[in-house]
């Protein structure tokens, strides 16, 4: 009876501790900035800032994030006056990642990326725009410096959603 009780207690402790285990991505904080007002026909630059608030370095696969330096996936949802706009940018298929596809975030480090929202979305009409980031990190892991190295095979990827608050701006017609 004592052995059974000990086994059950141990099993519950293991389940409890595994459910409390957090993804390395929980150490990442995201902020997005947009101009409060922009003009139709002009670039609308979004600045994404991600900070590693944790005590250890992290490796993040850049794919489908602003850190690729271009729009290769719809990692934001855009609405004009409450109506969703379709993503009109490229979408690509990929082979296995290389080490260059990963970005290292040292503990406490912030990294910025800036992209023009007018490239993959139709911003040709004035209105009230709301941009909600939908960042899904395909692979993120603690960089121990010895055993965990990028690149990792797809079978080893550990994805996570990165919460970023929405931003809003007004798009106005050019005067004249």
N, CA and C atoms as a LAMMPS dump frame, in Angstrom:
ITEM: TIMESTEP
0
ITEM: NUMBER OF ATOMS
528
ITEM: BOX BOUNDS ff ff ff
-5.0000000000000000e+02 5.0000000000000000e+02
-5.0000000000000000e+02 5.0000000000000000e+02
-5.0000000000000000e+02 5.0000000000000000e+02
ITEM: ATOMS id mol type element x y z
1 1 1 N 0.83 -1.195 0
2 1 2 C 0 0 0
3 1 3 C 0.869 1.252 0
4 2 1 N 1.903 1.277 0.856
5 2 2 C 2.796 2.424 0.912
6 2 3 C 3.526 2.581 -0.408
7 3 1 N 3.944 1.466 -1.012
8 3 2 C 4.639 1.525 -2.297
9 3 3 C 3.729 2.097 -3.377
10 4 1 N 2.446 1.654 -3.391
11 4 2 C 1.48 2.176 -4.365
12 4 3 C 1.253 3.669 -4.159
13 5 1 N 1.107 4.089 -2.918
14 5 2 C 0.885 5.486 -2.6
15 5 3 C 2.088 6.326 -3.013
16 6 1 N 3.291 5.809 -2.764
17 6 2 C 4.513 6.514 -3.157
18 6 3 C 4.587 6.633 -4.672
19 7 1 N 4.244 5.578 -5.383
20 7 2 C 4.272 5.606 -6.851
21 7 3 C 3.267 6.616 -7.397
22 8 1 N 2.075 6.651 -6.814
23 8 2 C 1.058 7.598 -7.26
24 8 3 C 1.508 9.03 -6.972
25 9 1 N 2.063 9.26 -5.778
26 9 2 C 2.554 10.588 -5.411
27 9 3 C 3.659 11.024 -6.359
28 10 1 N 4.584 10.095 -6.673
29 10 2 C 5.681 10.402 -7.585
30 10 3 C 5.145 10.721 -8.978
31 11 1 N 4.168 9.958 -9.457
32 11 2 C 3.587 10.197 -10.78
33 11 3 C 2.901 11.562 -10.83
34 12 1 N 2.153 11.896 -9.785
35 12 2 C 1.502 13.207 -9.74
36 12 3 C 2.523 14.336 -9.7
37 13 1 N 3.592 14.15 -8.982
38 13 2 C 4.642 15.167 -8.909
39 13 3 C 5.29 15.373 -10.279
40 14 1 N 5.495 14.268 -11.01
41 14 2 C 6.092 14.373 -12.343
42 14 3 C 5.158 15.104 -13.301
43 15 1 N 3.875 14.792 -13.275
44 15 2 C 2.901 15.47 -14.131
45 15 3 C 2.833 16.936 -13.765
46 16 1 N 2.788 17.235 -12.481
47 16 2 C 2.707 18.617 -12.024
48 16 3 C 3.93 19.412 -12.453
49 17 1 N 5.127 18.837 -12.296
50 17 2 C 6.334 19.583 -12.644
51 17 3 C 6.453 19.754 -14.149
52 18 1 N 6.004 18.754 -14.936
53 18 2 C 6.095 18.918 -16.382
54 18 3 C 5.084 19.942 -16.871
55 19 1 N 3.932 20.051 -16.223
56 19 2 C 2.959 21.049 -16.654
57 19 3 C 3.39 22.452 -16.243
58 20 1 N 4.24 22.561 -15.246
59 20 2 C 4.75 23.865 -14.836
60 20 3 C 5.971 24.284 -15.635
61 21 1 N 6.584 23.304 -16.322
62 21 2 C 7.754 23.63 -17.124
63 21 3 C 7.344 24.619 -18.203
64 22 1 N 8.177 25.614 -18.419
65 22 2 C 7.827 26.625 -19.393
66 22 3 C 8.753 26.545 -20.594
67 23 1 N 8.267 27.016 -21.694
68 23 2 C 9.043 27.075 -22.924
69 23 3 C 10.059 28.204 -22.798
70 24 1 N 11.22 28.061 -23.437
71 24 2 C 12.168 29.183 -23.435
72 24 3 C 11.555 30.451 -24.008
73 25 1 N 10.552 30.299 -24.877
74 25 2 C 9.919 31.466 -25.499
75 25 3 C 9.219 32.35 -24.484
76 26 1 N 8.886 31.833 -23.317
77 26 2 C 8.213 32.671 -22.317
78 26 3 C 9.122 33.796 -21.823
79 27 1 N 10.418 33.665 -22.045
80 27 2 C 11.354 34.723 -21.657
81 27 3 C 11.396 35.844 -22.692
82 28 1 N 10.801 35.626 -23.853
83 28 2 C 10.831 36.632 -24.913
84 28 3 C 9.64 37.587 -24.797
85 29 1 N 9.918 38.879 -24.863
86 29 2 C 8.887 39.91 -24.828
87 29 3 C 8.901 40.644 -26.16
88 30 1 N 7.73 40.93 -26.662
89 30 2 C 7.591 41.552 -27.98
90 30 3 C 6.842 42.869 -27.875
91 31 1 N 7.323 43.867 -28.6
92 31 2 C 6.654 45.156 -28.713
93 31 3 C 6.674 45.532 -30.189
94 32 1 N 5.55 46.064 -30.669
95 32 2 C 5.461 46.531 -32.053
96 32 3 C 5.109 48.005 -32.03
97 33 1 N 5.771 48.772 -32.873
98 33 2 C 5.495 50.2 -32.972
99 33 3 C 5.111 50.533 -34.409
100 34 1 N 4.184 51.448 -34.552
101 34 2 C 3.76 51.953 -35.853
102 34 3 C 3.57 53.452 -35.716
103 35 1 N 3.644 54.183 -36.827
104 35 2 C 3.358 55.619 -36.719
105 35 3 C 1.895 55.815 -36.348
106 36 1 N 1.593 56.856 -35.612
107 36 2 C 0.207 57.135 -35.235
108 36 3 C -0.623 57.536 -36.455
109 37 1 N 0.057 58.144 -37.426
110 37 2 C -0.624 58.618 -38.633
111 37 3 C 0.337 58.442 -39.812
112 38 1 N -0.206 58.011 -40.934
113 38 2 C 0.587 57.849 -42.145
114 38 3 C -0.252 58.293 -43.332
115 39 1 N 0.386 58.41 -44.487
116 39 2 C -0.299 58.858 -45.701
117 39 3 C -0.391 57.708 -46.696
118 40 1 N -1.534 57.635 -47.376
119 40 2 C -1.715 56.66 -48.447
120 40 3 C -0.589 56.848 -49.461
121 41 1 N -0.028 55.759 -49.932
122 41 2 C 1.037 55.816 -50.928
123 41 3 C 2.431 55.927 -50.343
124 42 1 N 2.523 56.076 -49.039
125 42 2 C 3.816 56.17 -48.372
126 42 3 C 4.087 54.878 -47.601
127 43 1 N 5.353 54.571 -47.32
128 43 2 C 5.637 53.392 -46.494
129 43 3 C 5.024 53.542 -45.101
130 44 1 N 4.604 52.43 -44.54
131 44 2 C 4.12 52.379 -43.16
132 44 3 C 5.032 51.387 -42.452
133 45 1 N 6.017 51.933 -41.749
134 45 2 C 7.03 51.081 -41.135
135 45 3 C 6.575 50.569 -39.774
136 46 1 N 6.632 49.258 -39.63
137 46 2 C 6.401 48.608 -38.338
138 46 3 C 7.751 48.247 -37.761
139 47 1 N 7.949 48.567 -36.486
140 47 2 C 9.192 48.183 -35.796
141 47 3 C 8.837 47.134 -34.752
142 48 1 N 9.422 45.957 -34.917
143 48 2 C 9.264 44.858 -33.975
144 48 3 C 10.497 44.83 -33.093
145 49 1 N 10.298 44.812 -31.776
146 49 2 C 11.398 44.686 -30.829
147 49 3 C 11.116 43.477 -29.95
148 50 1 N 12.053 42.539 -29.958
149 50 2 C 11.94 41.349 -29.116
150 50 3 C 13.103 41.376 -28.133
151 51 1 N 12.778 41.144 -26.853
152 51 2 C 13.767 41.174 -25.778
153 51 3 C 13.766 39.841 -25.055
154 52 1 N 14.961 39.324 -24.818
155 52 2 C 15.112 38.119 -24
156 52 3 C 15.22 38.578 -22.551
157 53 1 N 14.142 38.401 -21.789
158 53 2 C 14.136 38.823 -20.383
159 53 3 C 14.655 37.739 -19.45
160 54 1 N 15.006 36.602 -20.015
161 54 2 C 15.465 35.484 -19.197
162 54 3 C 16.952 35.548 -18.891
163 55 1 N 17.437 34.595 -18.071
164 55 2 C 18.834 34.588 -17.643
165 55 3 C 19.779 33.851 -18.591
166 56 1 N 19.236 33.208 -19.636
167 56 2 C 20.086 32.408 -20.534
168 56 3 C 19.891 32.824 -21.985
169 57 1 N 20.921 32.633 -22.818
170 57 2 C 20.78 32.944 -24.249
171 57 3 C 19.798 31.978 -24.912
172 58 1 N 19.109 32.484 -25.945
173 58 2 C 18.156 31.675 -26.694
174 58 3 C 18.503 31.709 -28.175
175 59 1 N 18.204 30.627 -28.853
176 59 2 C 18.304 30.549 -30.309
177 59 3 C 16.884 30.525 -30.858
178 60 1 N 16.607 31.363 -31.85
179 60 2 C 15.274 31.466 -32.444
180 60 3 C 15.413 31.33 -33.959
181 61 1 N 14.632 30.428 -34.542
182 61 2 C 14.592 30.299 -35.989
183 61 3 C 13.874 31.523 -36.556
184 62 1 N 14.518 32.232 -37.473
185 62 2 C 14.003 33.492 -38.018
186 62 3 C 12.785 33.313 -38.924
187 63 1 N 12.577 32.13 -39.443
188 63 2 C 11.551 31.9 -40.458
189 63 3 C 10.183 32.4 -40.013
190 64 1 N 9.478 33.024 -40.932
191 64 2 C 8.115 33.528 -40.731
192 64 3 C 8.019 34.569 -39.615
193 65 1 N 9.106 35.3 -39.404
194 65 2 C 9.139 36.389 -38.431
195 65 3 C 9.718 37.63 -39.116
196 66 1 N 9.588 38.794 -38.504
197 66 2 C 10.177 40.001 -39.095
198 66 3 C 11.697 39.94 -39.181
199 67 1 N 12.309 39.023 -38.449
200 67 2 C 13.77 38.95 -38.414
201 67 3 C 14.37 38.302 -39.646
202 68 1 N 13.516 37.904 -40.599
203 68 2 C 14.015 37.468 -41.903
204 68 3 C 14.362 38.676 -42.762
205 69 1 N 13.821 39.842 -42.403
206 69 2 C 14.103 41.057 -43.153
207 69 3 C 13.164 41.284 -44.321
208 70 1 N 12.149 40.43 -44.47
209 70 2 C 11.171 40.572 -45.552
210 70 3 C 9.896 39.843 -45.148
211 71 1 N 8.849 40.075 -45.928
212 71 2 C 7.55 39.445 -45.663
213 71 3 C 7.478 38.129 -46.424
214 72 1 N 7.796 37.018 -45.778
215 72 2 C 7.672 35.703 -46.403
216 72 3 C 6.53 34.897 -45.804
217 73 1 N 5.741 35.521 -44.954
218 73 2 C 4.598 34.858 -44.32
219 73 3 C 3.708 35.931 -43.707
220 74 1 N 2.43 35.631 -43.538
221 74 2 C 1.515 36.6 -42.913
222 74 3 C 1.572 36.526 -41.394
223 75 1 N 2.626 37.092 -40.803
224 75 2 C 2.778 37.022 -39.346
225 75 3 C 2.107 38.178 -38.619
226 76 1 N 1.28 38.922 -39.339
227 76 2 C 0.401 39.92 -38.731
228 76 3 C -0.974 39.802 -39.371
229 77 1 N -1.975 40.191 -38.615
230 77 2 C -3.337 40.301 -39.138
231 77 3 C -3.631 41.796 -39.218
232 78 1 N -4.107 42.253 -40.374
233 78 2 C -4.363 43.676 -40.582
234 78 3 C -5.849 43.873 -40.867
235 79 1 N -6.433 44.86 -40.181
236 79 2 C -7.826 45.225 -40.418
237 79 3 C -7.906 46.718 -40.712
238 80 1 N -8.729 47.051 -41.719
239 80 2 C -9.015 48.452 -42.027
240 80 3 C -10.472 48.694 -41.672
241 81 1 N -10.715 49.593 -40.755
242 81 2 C -12.076 49.902 -40.302
243 81 3 C -12.836 48.622 -39.926
244 82 1 N -12.126 47.702 -39.264
245 82 2 C -12.724 46.47 -38.769
246 82 3 C -12.782 45.325 -39.756
247 83 1 N -12.399 45.55 -41.013
248 83 2 C -12.463 44.502 -42.038
249 83 3 C -11.059 43.964 -42.329
250 84 1 N -10.912 42.634 -42.285
251 84 2 C -9.613 41.998 -42.498
252 84 3 C -9.117 42.208 -43.926
253 85 1 N -7.817 42.467 -44.046
254 85 2 C -7.177 42.608 -45.348
255 85 3 C -6.384 41.339 -45.652
256 86 1 N -6.431 40.864 -46.898
257 86 2 C -5.674 39.661 -47.233
258 86 3 C -4.173 39.948 -47.356
259 87 1 N -3.372 38.972 -46.987
260 87 2 C -1.916 39.028 -47.159
261 87 3 C -1.628 38.826 -48.636
262 88 1 N -0.844 39.72 -49.243
263 88 2 C -0.537 39.632 -50.669
264 88 3 C 0.953 39.449 -50.917
265 89 1 N 1.677 39.041 -49.887
266 89 2 C 3.11 38.847 -50.023
267 89 3 C 3.45 37.419 -50.408
268 90 1 N 4.725 37.159 -50.63
269 90 2 C 5.145 35.812 -51.015
270 90 3 C 5.064 34.84 -49.842
271 91 1 N 4.865 33.586 -50.162
272 91 2 C 4.926 32.509 -49.173
273 91 3 C 5.86 31.465 -49.795
274 92 1 N 6.828 31.007 -49.014
275 92 2 C 7.818 30.099 -49.583
276 92 3 C 7.87 28.793 -48.805
277 93 1 N 8.267 27.745 -49.527
278 93 2 C 8.536 26.449 -48.902
279 93 3 C 10.03 26.384 -48.647
280 94 1 N 10.394 25.603 -47.644
281 94 2 C 11.797 25.602 -47.238
282 94 3 C 12.335 24.186 -47.038
283 95 1 N 13.629 24.078 -47.182
284 95 2 C 14.339 22.84 -46.846
285 95 3 C 14.661 22.895 -45.35
286 96 1 N 15.544 22.059 -44.887
287 96 2 C 15.974 22.112 -43.486
288 96 3 C 16.698 23.438 -43.236
289 97 1 N 16.571 24.006 -42.028
290 97 2 C 17.243 25.282 -41.741
291 97 3 C 18.754 25.105 -41.623
292 98 1 N 19.455 26.205 -41.844
293 98 2 C 20.903 26.24 -41.628
294 98 3 C 21.17 27.087 -40.386
295 99 1 N 22.391 27.089 -39.92
296 99 2 C 22.756 27.861 -38.727
297 99 3 C 22.466 29.352 -38.937
298 100 1 N 22.616 29.847 -40.18
299 100 2 C 22.377 31.256 -40.475
300 100 3 C 20.896 31.635 -40.35
301 101 1 N 20.008 30.644 -40.34
302 101 2 C 18.571 30.913 -40.205
303 101 3 C 18.156 31.16 -38.759
304 102 1 N 19.09 31.006 -37.827
305 102 2 C 18.798 31.207 -36.41
306 102 3 C 19.353 32.546 -35.951
307 103 1 N 18.688 33.114 -34.962
308 103 2 C 19.094 34.375 -34.367
309 103 3 C 19.311 34.131 -32.881
310 104 1 N 20.46 34.535 -32.384
311 104 2 C 20.777 34.351 -30.963
312 104 3 C 20.376 35.605 -30.191
313 105 1 N 19.614 35.389 -29.128
314 105 2 C 19.236 36.457 -28.194
315 105 3 C 19.979 36.207 -26.894
316 106 1 N 20.981 37.019 -26.595
317 106 2 C 21.67 36.896 -25.311
318 106 3 C 20.715 37.328 -24.201
319 107 1 N 21.001 36.92 -22.982
320 107 2 C 20.18 37.311 -21.834
321 107 3 C 20.121 38.832 -21.759
322 108 1 N 18.92 39.386 -21.681
323 108 2 C 18.733 40.828 -21.586
324 108 3 C 18.819 41.58 -22.903
325 109 1 N 19.13 40.901 -23.992
326 109 2 C 19.315 41.561 -25.282
327 109 3 C 17.992 41.83 -25.987
328 110 1 N 17.907 42.999 -26.621
329 110 2 C 16.769 43.359 -27.47
330 110 3 C 17.254 43.434 -28.908
331 111 1 N 16.442 42.936 -29.831
332 111 2 C 16.756 42.993 -31.253
333 111 3 C 15.546 43.58 -31.973
334 112 1 N 15.809 44.518 -32.899
335 112 2 C 14.763 45.197 -33.662
336 112 3 C 14.748 44.711 -35.103
337 113 1 N 13.562 44.768 -35.694
338 113 2 C 13.398 44.547 -37.127
339 113 3 C 12.339 45.53 -37.599
340 114 1 N 12.549 46.111 -38.777
341 114 2 C 11.612 47.085 -39.3
342 114 3 C 11.2 46.664 -40.707
343 115 1 N 9.881 46.635 -40.943
344 115 2 C 9.35 46.234 -42.241
345 115 3 C 8.238 47.186 -42.655
346 116 1 N 8.079 47.356 -43.974
347 116 2 C 7.036 48.205 -44.534
348 116 3 C 5.755 47.389 -44.694
349 117 1 N 4.732 47.744 -43.951
350 117 2 C 3.449 47.053 -43.988
351 117 3 C 2.757 47.21 -45.343
352 118 1 N 3.098 48.273 -46.086
353 118 2 C 2.462 48.528 -47.371
354 118 3 C 2.929 47.564 -48.46
355 119 1 N 3.967 46.789 -48.209
356 119 2 C 4.431 45.844 -49.224
357 119 3 C 3.503 44.636 -49.376
358 120 1 N 3.093 43.951 -48.283
359 120 2 C 2.247 42.772 -48.46
360 120 3 C 0.748 43.001 -48.22
361 121 1 N 0.363 44.226 -47.87
362 121 2 C -1.046 44.512 -47.614
363 121 3 C -1.467 45.743 -48.419
364 122 1 N -2.725 45.766 -48.841
365 122 2 C -3.264 46.885 -49.604
366 122 3 C -3.588 48.046 -48.662
367 123 1 N -2.705 49.029 -48.649
368 123 2 C -2.902 50.223 -47.822
369 123 3 C -3.208 51.419 -48.718
370 124 1 N -4.013 51.186 -49.754
371 124 2 C -4.314 52.248 -50.718
372 124 3 C -5.518 53.091 -50.329
373 125 1 N -6.197 52.717 -49.239
374 125 2 C -7.393 53.457 -48.831
375 125 3 C -7.2 54.05 -47.442
376 126 1 N -7.679 55.276 -47.26
377 126 2 C -7.603 55.868 -45.924
378 126 3 C -8.502 55.107 -44.957
379 127 1 N -8.18 55.204 -43.686
380 127 2 C -9.016 54.575 -42.676
381 127 3 C -8.262 54.339 -41.391
382 128 1 N -8.92 53.634 -40.498
383 128 2 C -8.346 53.251 -39.206
384 128 3 C -7.825 51.82 -39.356
385 129 1 N -6.542 51.627 -39.132
386 129 2 C -5.901 50.328 -39.297
387 129 3 C -5.497 49.763 -37.942
388 130 1 N -5.703 48.472 -37.817
389 130 2 C -5.28 47.75 -36.608
390 130 3 C -4.414 46.574 -37.063
391 131 1 N -3.229 46.466 -36.469
392 131 2 C -2.288 45.4 -36.806
393 131 3 C -2.088 44.527 -35.567
394 132 1 N -2.459 43.266 -35.686
395 132 2 C -2.286 42.301 -34.594
396 132 3 C -1.218 41.28 -35.011
397 133 1 N -0.045 41.334 -34.387
398 133 2 C 0.975 40.335 -34.704
399 133 3 C 0.498 38.929 -34.348
400 134 1 N 0.852 37.969 -35.172
401 134 2 C 0.554 36.547 -34.971
402 134 3 C 1.863 35.786 -35.17
403 135 1 N 2.791 36.04 -34.266
404 135 2 C 4.12 35.44 -34.394
405 135 3 C 4.145 34.034 -33.796
406 136 1 N 4.418 33.085 -34.641
407 136 2 C 4.587 31.693 -34.217
408 136 3 C 6.051 31.349 -34.468
409 137 1 N 6.82 31.213 -33.39
410 137 2 C 8.219 30.83 -33.525
411 137 3 C 8.262 29.346 -33.858
412 138 1 N 8.886 29.002 -34.958
413 138 2 C 8.936 27.615 -35.406
414 138 3 C 9.86 26.792 -34.514
415 139 1 N 10.953 27.402 -34.078
416 139 2 C 11.89 26.708 -33.198
417 139 3 C 12.564 27.729 -32.293
418 140 1 N 12.551 27.457 -30.999
419 140 2 C 13.227 28.3 -30.013
420 140 3 C 13.765 27.384 -28.925
421 141 1 N 15.031 27.599 -28.541
422 141 2 C 15.628 26.763 -27.504
423 141 3 C 16.739 27.515 -26.777
424 142 1 N 17.045 27.03 -25.576
425 142 2 C 18.121 27.607 -24.776
426 142 3 C 19.444 27.253 -25.422
427 143 1 N 20.301 28.245 -25.579
428 143 2 C 21.633 28.039 -26.164
429 143 3 C 22.601 27.772 -25.022
430 144 1 N 22.89 26.504 -24.795
431 144 2 C 23.788 26.13 -23.699
432 144 3 C 25.253 26.307 -24.066
433 145 1 N 25.512 26.547 -25.333
434 145 2 C 26.893 26.749 -25.755
435 145 3 C 27.632 25.473 -26.071
436 146 1 N 27.105 24.325 -25.633
437 146 2 C 27.826 23.08 -25.909
438 146 3 C 26.959 22.083 -26.66
439 147 1 N 25.877 21.617 -26.027
440 147 2 C 25.102 20.555 -26.654
441 147 3 C 23.997 21.053 -27.578
442 148 1 N 23.356 22.151 -27.274
443 148 2 C 22.256 22.654 -28.104
444 148 3 C 22.818 23.623 -29.133
445 149 1 N 22.849 23.194 -30.365
446 149 2 C 23.406 24.02 -31.428
447 149 3 C 22.43 24.116 -32.586
448 150 1 N 22.412 25.262 -33.204
449 150 2 C 21.636 25.433 -34.43
450 150 3 C 22.535 25.006 -35.599
451 151 1 N 21.977 24.466 -36.635
452 151 2 C 20.563 24.242 -36.877
453 151 3 C 20.084 22.933 -36.25
454 152 1 N 18.779 22.881 -36.038
455 152 2 C 18.175 21.643 -35.549
456 152 3 C 17.262 21.104 -36.64
457 153 1 N 17.204 19.793 -36.712
458 153 2 C 16.314 19.151 -37.683
459 153 3 C 14.87 19.469 -37.333
460 154 1 N 13.996 19.446 -38.326
461 154 2 C 12.58 19.75 -38.093
462 154 3 C 11.977 18.861 -37.01
463 155 1 N 12.431 17.639 -36.934
464 155 2 C 11.892 16.715 -35.927
465 155 3 C 12.222 17.159 -34.503
466 156 1 N 13.199 18.04 -34.348
467 156 2 C 13.594 18.534 -33.03
468 156 3 C 13.026 19.919 -32.716
469 157 1 N 12.357 20.542 -33.671
470 157 2 C 11.844 21.897 -33.462
471 157 3 C 10.833 21.942 -32.331
472 158 1 N 10.944 22.994 -31.531
473 158 2 C 9.994 23.263 -30.452
474 158 3 C 9.444 24.66 -30.674
475 159 1 N 8.245 24.701 -31.208
476 159 2 C 7.621 25.971 -31.539
477 159 3 C 6.925 26.605 -30.355
478 160 1 N 6.617 27.875 -30.503
479 160 2 C 5.909 28.619 -29.455
480 160 3 C 5.315 29.89 -30.06
481 161 1 N 4.182 30.292 -29.532
482 161 2 C 3.577 31.558 -29.933
483 161 3 C 4.228 32.681 -29.134
484 162 1 N 4.483 33.792 -29.797
485 162 2 C 5.069 34.956 -29.147
486 162 3 C 4.005 36.053 -29.112
487 163 1 N 3.55 36.372 -27.929
488 163 2 C 2.489 37.377 -27.774
489 163 3 C 3.055 38.776 -27.999
490 164 1 N 2.389 39.502 -28.875
491 164 2 C 2.733 40.898 -29.141
492 164 3 C 1.444 41.705 -29.128
493 165 1 N 1.427 42.827 -28.456
494 165 2 C 0.207 43.649 -28.454
495 165 3 C -0.043 44.27 -29.831
496 166 1 N -1.294 44.508 -30.13
497 166 2 C -1.686 45.134 -31.388
498 166 3 C -1.309 46.611 -31.402
499 167 1 N -1.179 47.164 -32.595
500 167 2 C -0.96 48.595 -32.776
501 167 3 C -2.009 49.12 -33.75
502 168 1 N -2.305 50.4 -33.634
503 168 2 C -3.293 51.026 -34.503
504 168 3 C -2.731 52.329 -35.054
505 169 1 N -3.201 52.672 -36.244
506 169 2 C -2.796 53.937 -36.838
507 169 3 C -3.877 54.395 -37.812
508 170 1 N -3.824 55.676 -38.135
509 170 2 C -4.737 56.279 -39.114
510 170 3 C -3.961 56.461 -40.414
511 171 1 N -4.61 56.115 -41.502
512 171 2 C -4.031 56.318 -42.826
513 171 3 C -4.882 57.383 -43.515
514 172 1 N -4.248 58.472 -43.901
515 172 2 C -4.96 59.61 -44.471
516 172 3 C -4.627 59.77 -45.952
517 173 1 N -5.536 60.402 -46.687
518 173 2 C -5.314 60.72 -48.095
519 173 3 C -4.298 61.836 -48.192
520 174 1 N -3.463 61.796 -49.242
521 174 2 C -2.531 62.92 -49.429
522 174 3 C -3.318 64.2 -49.699
523 175 1 N -2.834 65.31 -49.201
524 175 2 C -3.516 66.596 -49.402
525 175 3 C -3.148 67.14 -50.791
526 176 1 N -4.101 67.805 -51.351
527 176 2 C -3.785 68.494 -52.586
528 176 3 C -4.526 67.986 -53.686
